Amino acid sequence: MTESRSAGTRTPIDWRSRLPLIAILRGITPTEVVDHVAALVDAGFEAIEVPLNSPAWEDSIARTLDRFGGSTLIGGGTVLRAADVDRLAGLGARLAVTPNTRPALIEHAVAAGLEVVAGFATPSEAFDAIDAGAQALKLFPATTCGPGFVRAVRAVLPPSLPLFAVGGITPDNLADYVAAGCLGAGLGSDLYRPGQPVAQTVERARRFVAACRAAGGSSR
């Protein structure tokens, strides 16, 4: 599906109509990003995050948007400052993933027309992010908290709010987090590590997509 890039008029993301996996390409470089994203998209991924502590991240995001921006949700992670948001919005990115819940930052990103997935580790942080306008949450680090924590916090969160598990998620434990109440997951080093060959990205992506579908994290 094609989504408008005009701030303030963009159609909200329906995460439940997508494969609910966010590829986190930390450390990727502009010269390799298109090949790896192509492999991910071919495997079924529909959301790509380039963390802002990656080399020349603006170039990587720009190249990814140019090639895949029509149908793939693309943006930045480790978003910490309003200036980061402005740079992402200026590129035409759609997604801002934060490692924390700074209300002013979340409000700024939402006002800029970005889909915000805000990182939290406590219920108080989760509700601060929701009050600031975050459209989705990520529990980070998920495996430190465990599925039991997901089940407990899911009981008090708005039922329709997308919740992603991030940090230590593998094809083998993804189903535990989906069963506990996560819609899906953000995938880092178990999906992509800097310098790995594209063939390895293909293999890992296929395993995650299969695990997600088997867990019921995708309707397709």
VOPAGU-226582 format. One line per 2 residues: number of its first residue (from 0); their letters; for each residue x, y, z of N, C-alpha, C. Coordinates in steps of 0.001 Angstrom, whole numbers. Layout:
<nodes>
NUM> a> X,Y,Z,X,Y,Z,X,Y,Z ~ ...;
</nodes>
This chain:
<nodes>
0> mt> 840,-1177,0,0,0,0,879,1232,0 ~ 468,2271,-713,1235,3509,-775,668,4491,227;
2> es> 1548,5123,1024,1115,6069,2034,1666,7437,1732 ~ 864,8459,1994,1286,9829,1760,2467,10183,2621;
4> rs> 3356,11041,2108,4495,11497,2874,4316,12918,3397 ~ 3155,13509,3251,2932,14877,3682,2621,14906,5164;
6> ag> 3446,15622,5973,3249,15696,7412,1855,16214,7706 ~ 1227,15570,8694,-84,15993,9137,-1227,15385,8346;
8> tr> -981,14785,7179,-2052,14218,6381,-1835,12733,6118 ~ -830,12160,6701,-530,10758,6430,-1560,9831,7060;
10> tp> -1857,8780,6349,-2777,7780,6858,-2118,7005,7990 ~ -2793,6834,9137,-2199,6064,10230,-1841,4650,9788;
12> id> -773,4138,10346,-328,2788,9994,-1236,1749,10639 ~ -1728,837,9850,-2486,-300,10367,-1516,-1475,10490;
14> wr> -892,-1594,11660,120,-2633,11847,-461,-4031,11690 ~ -1736,-4185,11954,-2334,-5518,11873,-2566,-5976,10439;
16> sr> -2455,-5062,9502,-2573,-5451,8098,-1202,-5740,7490 ~ -153,-5561,8290,1227,-5770,7835,1844,-6964,8557;
18> lp> 2946,-7450,8010,3757,-8389,8766,4361,-7599,9927 ~ 4050,-7936,11180,4446,-7098,12313,5876,-7358,12803;
20> li> 6807,-7251,11885,8228,-7376,12201,8948,-6132,11701 ~ 9757,-5533,12575,10548,-4367,12210,12006,-4787,12117;
22> ai> 12596,-4653,10951,14009,-4991,10762,14865,-3833,11256 ~ 15767,-4124,12184,16647,-3101,12756,18041,-3307,12168;
24> lr> 18427,-2419,11256,19692,-2594,10526,20785,-1712,11136 ~ 21087,-1974,12382,22089,-1171,13071,23489,-1427,12502;
26> gi> 24150,-329,12114,25500,-445,11591,25599,-622,10101 ~ 24471,-667,9400,24512,-854,7953,25047,405,7276;
28> tp> 25667,241,6115,26248,1365,5390,25458,1639,4106 ~ 25581,2843,3560,24830,3172,2351,25123,2257,1169;
30> te> 26343,1762,1068,26699,946,-94,26065,-441,-53 ~ 25631,-888,1108,25056,-2231,1209,23570,-2231,1542;
32> vv> 23013,-1078,1904,21662,-1073,2448,20621,-1543,1441 ~ 20728,-1157,190,19690,-1511,-781,19630,-3016,-979;
34> dh> 20772,-3683,-1059,20773,-5130,-1271,20143,-5864,-94 ~ 20449,-5427,1129,19904,-6100,2307,18410,-5809,2454;
36> va> 18002,-4585,2205,16577,-4274,2297,15798,-5015,1214 ~ 16357,-5128,30,15699,-5900,-1025,15475,-7340,-575;
38> al> 16461,-7920,81,16324,-9289,582,15225,-9380,1631 ~ 15154,-8383,2503,14135,-8374,3550,12737,-8208,2953;
40> vd> 12596,-7288,2022,11298,-7055,1392,10854,-8296,625 ~ 11771,-8928,-71,11434,-10154,-796,10954,-11255,147;
42> ag> 11498,-11269,1374,11106,-12281,2357,9762,-11964,3003 ~ 9289,-10726,2859,7995,-10357,3411,8004,-9198,4384;
44> fe> 9174,-8659,4720,9248,-7539,5660,8625,-6289,5044 ~ 7929,-5529,5903,7275,-4306,5456,7651,-3099,6309;
46> ai> 8572,-3264,7252,9014,-2156,8101,10519,-2256,8300 ~ 11224,-1179,7977,12684,-1147,8031,13125,37,8886;
48> ev> 14001,-240,9836,14557,799,10714,16073,850,10561 ~ 16597,2024,10256,18045,2250,10264,18358,3102,11500;
50> pl> 18984,2541,12520,19301,3332,13709,20218,4509,13382 ~ 20002,5602,14087,20710,6828,13768,22156,6834,14250;
52> ns> 22582,5784,14944,24006,5656,15263,24725,4758,14263 ~ 24103,4550,13101,24742,3821,12000,25525,4808,11135;
54> pa> 26542,4327,10406,27339,5224,9558,26492,5861,8454 ~ 26592,7176,8301,25910,7889,7211,24451,7467,7088;
56> we> 23768,7468,8218,22401,6940,8250,21458,7702,7327 ~ 21653,8995,7167,20767,9756,6290,20859,9271,4847;
58> ds> 22069,8957,4407,22252,8436,3052,21573,7075,2915 ~ 21747,6220,3931,21119,4895,3877,19601,4994,3817;
60> ia> 19021,5860,4645,17566,6004,4641,17088,6598,3326 ~ 17810,7588,2811,17426,8193,1536,17434,7164,417;
62> rt> 18459,6328,365,18529,5297,-682,17399,4283,-527 ~ 17102,3922,727,16042,2952,968,14684,3523,592;
64> ld> 14448,4789,934,13195,5442,562,13040,5525,-950 ~ 14117,5854,-1628,14056,6000,-3075,13658,4698,-3758;
66> rf> 14140,3597,-3225,13884,2296,-3848,12606,1618,-3333 ~ 12318,1767,-2035,11247,974,-1432,10171,1804,-726;
68> gg> 10282,3118,-772,9402,3956,26,7941,3929,-356 ~ 7618,3448,-1545,6222,3432,-1954,5363,2466,-1191;
70> st> 5936,1340,-764,5122,303,-120,5675,-170,1214 ~ 6871,263,1580,7522,-213,2797,7628,928,3799;
72> li> 7355,637,5059,7461,1626,6131,8934,1755,6506 ~ 9500,2928,6275,10945,3125,6424,11205,4312,7339;
74> gg> 12183,4155,8225,12518,5274,9095,13758,5017,9911 ~ 13864,5759,11012,15059,5712,11831,14778,5203,13226;
76> gt> 15810,4633,13820,15737,4185,15202,16770,4903,16047 ~ 16715,4657,17348,17560,5374,18300,17402,6878,18088;
78> vl> 16156,7287,17937,15824,8703,17759,15791,9341,19138 ~ 16648,10328,19359,16828,10886,20694,16486,12367,20803;
80> ra> 16524,13093,19704,16406,14552,19767,15429,15066,18708 ~ 14900,16255,18974,13994,16880,18014,14673,17084,16667;
82> ad> 15963,17392,16694,16698,17579,15441,16731,16282,14632 ~ 16798,15135,15313,16745,13845,14609,15411,13692,13893;
84> vd> 14348,14033,14588,13012,13958,13995,12927,14829,12748 ~ 13433,16049,12856,13367,16973,11730,14141,16449,10529;
86> rl> 15269,15827,10786,16062,15286,9681,15343,14104,9031 ~ 14719,13261,9843,13951,12141,9299,12775,12644,8466;
88> ag> 12041,13606,9011,10895,14145,8284,11330,14803,6982 ~ 12473,15464,7008,12988,16104,5808,13346,15113,4711;
90> lg> 13727,13909,5107,14038,12864,4136,12777,12241,3541 ~ 11658,12406,4229,10430,11735,3816,10225,10414,4525;
92> ar> 10981,10171,5602,10814,8945,6374,9451,8949,7045 ~ 8972,7761,7385,7622,7608,7963,7664,7121,9395;
94> la> 8786,6568,9825,8861,5855,11096,9939,6441,11990 ~ 9612,6615,13283,10591,7028,14284,10490,6085,15463;
96> vt> 11572,5386,15738,11616,4431,16847,12551,4980,17915 ~ 12042,5104,19131,12839,5661,20214,13211,4565,21210;
98> pn> 14355,4722,21901,14725,3750,22924,14169,4106,24296 ~ 13410,5218,24364,12921,5699,25652,11611,6448,25453;
100> tr> 11089,7021,26533,9811,7719,26466,9999,9160,26928 ~ 10436,10000,26017,10542,11425,26281,9321,12100,25662;
102> pa> 8355,12521,26485,7104,13045,25930,7290,14157,24913 ~ 8192,15099,25186,8376,16214,24249,8853,15719,22893;
104> li> 9729,14729,22890,10232,14174,21637,9127,13441,20882 ~ 8353,12654,21601,7260,11918,20968,6247,12890,20370;
106> eh> 5884,13908,21132,4936,14900,20633,5471,15584,19374 ~ 6761,15889,19362,7368,16541,18212,7324,15624,16984;
108> av> 7618,14346,17183,7616,13399,16066,6212,13187,15518 ~ 5233,13084,16403,3851,12915,15953,3401,14147,15168;
110> aa> 3755,15324,15659,3391,16558,14958,4048,16646,13592 ~ 5213,16013,13445,5916,16010,12161,5358,14974,11191;
112> gl> 4369,14202,11642,3738,13221,10770,4375,11852,10789 ~ 5226,11583,11793,5901,10287,11868,5105,9302,12725;
114> ev> 5199,8038,12359,4673,6948,13177,5713,6668,14259 ~ 5314,6810,15517,6254,6660,16627,6052,5310,17311;
116> va> 7138,4548,17395,7179,3335,18199,8119,3648,19356 ~ 7553,3858,20533,8321,4357,21675,8754,3216,22584;
118> gf> 10020,3247,22979,10559,2221,23856,10204,2470,25308 ~ 9806,1409,26018,9470,1526,27437,9925,280,28176;
120> at> 10058,420,29499,10425,-727,30326,9551,-839,31568 ~ 8655,138,31792,7750,97,32939,6365,551,32492;
122> ps> 5317,182,33238,3981,675,32885,3888,2194,32897 ~ 4554,2846,33843,4510,4315,33885,5065,4915,32604;
124> ea> 6191,4374,32125,6767,4858,30869,5819,4602,29703 ~ 5168,3454,29712,4239,3137,28627,3119,4160,28557;
126> fd> 2550,4511,29696,1442,5457,29677,1897,6882,29405 ~ 3117,7228,29798,3657,8534,29406,3766,8634,27890;
128> ai> 4224,7550,27263,4355,7541,25803,2997,7626,25118 ~ 2021,6898,25650,676,6930,25073,91,8332,25190;
130> da> 236,8939,26366,-300,10286,26570,353,11304,25634 ~ 1615,11060,25272,2331,11967,24364,1965,11742,22908;
132> ga> 1226,10664,22620,755,10431,21263,1409,9289,20517 ~ 2271,8502,21177,2908,7368,20492,1839,6422,19955;
134> qa> 2004,6031,18694,1018,5153,18070,1279,3679,18337 ~ 2490,3349,18808,2843,1969,19128,3928,1993,20194;
136> lk> 4110,870,20869,5120,755,21916,6037,-414,21625 ~ 7280,-289,22095,8193,-1435,22061,8703,-1677,23471;
138> lf> 8588,-2907,23916,9160,-3298,25203,10625,-3600,24984 ~ 11483,-2848,25681,12921,-3000,25498,13630,-2867,26836;
140> pa> 14539,-3807,27165,14854,-5048,26434,13875,-6159,26808 ~ 13249,-6736,25820,12140,-7658,26044,12544,-8904,26809;
142> tt> 13669,-9507,26456,14009,-10776,27098,14457,-10592,28543 ~ 14832,-9390,28923,15119,-9123,30327,13825,-9136,31139;
144> cg> 12750,-8625,30522,11446,-8595,31198,10734,-9944,31111 ~ 10739,-10545,29930,10136,-11854,29743,8665,-11812,29377;
146> pg> 8134,-12939,28855,6724,-13000,28446,5755,-12738,29594 ~ 6122,-13100,30824,5239,-12855,31956,4975,-11374,32156;
148> fv> 6008,-10561,31976,5839,-9120,32085,4949,-8608,30966 ~ 5145,-9130,29765,4302,-8730,28634,2842,-9007,28956;
150> ra> 2569,-10184,29488,1191,-10559,29794,580,-9605,30824 ~ 1366,-9247,31830,865,-8370,32883,608,-6960,32373;
152> vr> 1566,-6414,31615,1403,-5036,31149,365,-4943,30039 ~ 249,-5987,29241,-763,-6002,28179,-2167,-5876,28757;
154> av> -2360,-6387,29959,-3684,-6361,30583,-4153,-4951,30902 ~ -3216,-4003,31038,-3613,-2635,31388,-3451,-1657,30230;
156> lp> -2824,-2081,29153,-2660,-1212,27988,-3936,-1203,27141 ~ -4151,-140,26363,-5294,-147,25445,-5236,-1367,24527;
158> ps> -6319,-2114,24388,-6288,-3367,23622,-5818,-3212,22187 ~ -6136,-2065,21572,-5797,-1891,20162,-4388,-1369,19946;
160> lp> -3669,-1023,21012,-2339,-430,20858,-1319,-1494,20457 ~ -632,-1330,19330,379,-2320,18928,1550,-2341,19902;
162> lf> 1940,-3533,20295,3055,-3731,21220,4072,-4657,20561 ~ 5340,-4202,20520,6406,-4972,19908,7435,-5357,20969;
164> av> 7945,-6556,20865,9042,-7007,21720,10352,-6745,20996 ~ 11293,-6118,21680,12584,-5783,21062,13698,-6083,22062;
166> gg> 14727,-6753,21575,15880,-7060,22413,15935,-8526,22758 ~ 16725,-9284,21991,16893,-10712,22260,15854,-11606,21628;
168> it> 15048,-11080,20715,14013,-11901,20076,14631,-12734,18954 ~ 14311,-14012,18953,14816,-14966,17960,13627,-15702,17336;
170> pd> 13864,-16439,16259,12771,-17242,15707,12237,-18264,16702 ~ 13069,-18673,17650,12656,-19693,18606,11808,-19149,19749;
172> nl> 11986,-17885,20125,11194,-17367,21249,10128,-16361,20835 ~ 10051,-16020,19566,9075,-15033,19099,7657,-15439,19469;
174> ad> 7324,-16713,19311,5960,-17173,19594,5569,-16936,21045 ~ 6533,-17025,21964,6225,-16804,23377,5742,-15381,23619;
176> yv> 6342,-14425,22922,5978,-13015,23102,4671,-12680,22394 ~ 4424,-13292,21255,3144,-13097,20572,2014,-13685,21426;
178> aa> 2242,-14864,21978,1222,-15490,22818,937,-14670,24069 ~ 1957,-13964,24562,1788,-13159,25776,1081,-11838,25506;
180> gc> 990,-11429,24236,268,-10205,23928,964,-9225,23011 ~ 2157,-9543,22540,2818,-8676,21560,2220,-8923,20176;
182> lg> 2100,-7850,19425,1673,-8007,18036,2786,-8608,17207 ~ 4022,-8179,17471,5176,-8659,16729,6447,-8257,17439;
184> ag> 7505,-8000,16660,8799,-7747,17280,9673,-6875,16395 ~ 10617,-6222,17039,11713,-5570,16344,12925,-6465,16442;
186> lg> 13623,-6632,15334,14673,-7649,15238,16009,-7003,14937 ~ 16961,-7204,15830,18271,-6598,15678,19327,-7583,15254;
188> sd> 20243,-7901,16157,21432,-8672,15782,21136,-10110,15388 ~ 19973,-10634,15772,19626,-11980,15324,19099,-11994,13895;
190> ly> 18869,-10804,13350,18488,-10685,11941,19636,-10134,11110 ~ 20266,-9073,11597,21337,-8430,10833,22458,-7984,11756;
192> rp> 23684,-8302,11338,24892,-7804,11987,25739,-7110,10934 ~ 26404,-6018,11286,27200,-5286,10296,28189,-6189,9570;
194> gq> 28172,-6086,8260,29123,-6831,7447,28680,-8213,7028 ~ 27535,-8682,7504,27141,-10036,7125,26725,-10069,5652;
196> pv> 26918,-11211,4983,26543,-11309,3573,25035,-11279,3385 ~ 24603,-10852,2215,23179,-10774,1927,22526,-12149,2054;
198> aq> 23238,-13197,1666,22670,-14541,1764,22285,-14886,3198 ~ 23056,-14404,4157,22725,-14654,5561,21486,-13860,5976;
200> tv> 21364,-12653,5468,20160,-11870,5727,18936,-12579,5168 ~ 19051,-13126,3976,17948,-13862,3363,17520,-15022,4255;
202> er> 18490,-15809,4691,18175,-16997,5499,17532,-16615,6825 ~ 18081,-15607,7487,17532,-15189,8782,16159,-14569,8617;
204> ar> 15979,-13777,7575,14679,-13155,7338,13597,-14201,7115 ~ 13897,-15209,6332,12906,-16251,6064,12521,-16993,7335;
206> rf> 13489,-17238,8204,13192,-17919,9467,12286,-17078,10342 ~ 12545,-15780,10422,11712,-14913,11241,10300,-14795,10675;
208> va> 10179,-14650,9367,8853,-14543,8757,8053,-15812,8998 ~ 8686,-16965,8825,7998,-18234,9062,7575,-18355,10523;
210> ac> 8448,-17949,11444,8126,-18032,12871,6980,-17098,13226 ~ 6974,-15909,12636,5909,-14942,12907,4563,-15463,12420;
212> ra> 4547,-15981,11237,3285,-16511,10684,2810,-17719,11460 ~ 3727,-18572,11883,3343,-19736,12658,2800,-19340,14029;
214> ag> 3308,-18228,14562,2878,-17765,15877,1556,-17016,15831 ~ 1067,-16731,14635,-173,-15978,14505,54,-14485,14519;
216> gs> 1311,-14050,14331,1615,-12628,14325,1313,-11964,12999 ~ 843,-12740,12034,461,-12180,10740,-767,-12916,10235;
218> sr> -1678,-12165,9658,-2892,-12787,9120,-2694,-13326,7721 ~ -1473,-13124,7174,-1240,-13535,5784,-352,-14754,5725;
</nodes>
